[in-house]
Amino acid sequence: MTYEQVVEKIKTRYSSIDASSIEGTQAIQINLTGKNAEGIFYIEVKDGKVNVEPYDYHDNWATVTVAPTNLFKILDGKLDPVLAYTTGKVKISGDIQTVLRFINLAK
């Protein structure tokens, strides 16, 4: 899967989510690793809506570094996010609770 395909798949997945339970603006940046999918994008919740864009988000709450396969395993419920973090499959800097909140939105 290419970087563009990953971003599009994430954008589609989050497009119809009701994020009205999250107040204000929150964002996480995803740093993808891997041979064909290396790149950066962000997931932002603003005014109850989720935006996914292929850019840096400098004022993010957390940065997640992950391979696309592990990202989709986590979002599909096939890989526990805490286990992925503790085993080094995912690296997080910043607010881990915000990352978990964004994962739960996608389920």
Buried (B, 14 or more C-beta within 10 A) or exposed (E): BEBEEBBBBBBEBBEEBEBEEBEEEBBBBBBBBBEEBEBBBBBBBEEEBBBBEBEEBEEBBBBBBBBBBBBBBBBEEEBEBEEBBEEEBBEBEBBBEBBBBBBEBBE
